[in-house]
Amino acid sequence: MTYLKTYTILFILLFIMHTTTLVNVTIFNGEWNGNVLFLSTTLFVTATFYFAIERRANKR
């Protein structure tokens, strides 16, 4: 089974965050600012926890 490397997952989450912001501004004219902010914050916290778990696992 192949696992994604940490930096690949972080770049994927960053891409999703920027894509949702771009779609919100261009297609929805910023009408979903609250939803996009919530999604971006959730993805950021998820990425931070994932990075911390991976860092702790590799440190040992």
N, C-alpha and C positions, 0 to 999 in steps of 0.2 A: 504494500500500500504506500502510495506517495503522499507525503505531507508537504504543505506549502511552507516556505520559510517565513520567518517573522516579518521581514521587511516587505515581502510580497503581500501579505495580509494587510499590513499597515498602508501600503500604497493603494490597495483595492478600496479600503475604507475611506481613504482620503479622496480617491476618485469619485466615490459615491457621494461624499459630502459636497464636493464642488459641482458635480453634475446636478444634484438636487437644487442647489442655489442658482445655477445657471438656468435650469428649466423654470424655476419659480419666477425669476426676473424676466426672462424672455417670453414665456408662454402665458403665465398667469399674472403678469404685471405686478408681482409682489404681493398678491392677495393671500398667499399661504405662508407669510413670514413666520408666524408662530409655529406652524407645523414643521417647517424646514429647520427652524432654530432648535426645536425639540429633537428632531431626527439627528441633526448634526451634533448636538450635545450628547445624545445617547451613543452615537457611533464613536465620538471622542472618548467617552468614559470606557466604552467597551475596548477600544484600542489600547487605552492606557492600562487597563487591567490585564489584557492579554500580553502586552509587552512586559509588565511587571512579573507575571507568572513565568514567562519564558526566560526572563533575565534571572530570576531566582533559581529556576531549574538548571540553567547553564552555569550559574555561579558555584553550585555545589559540585 
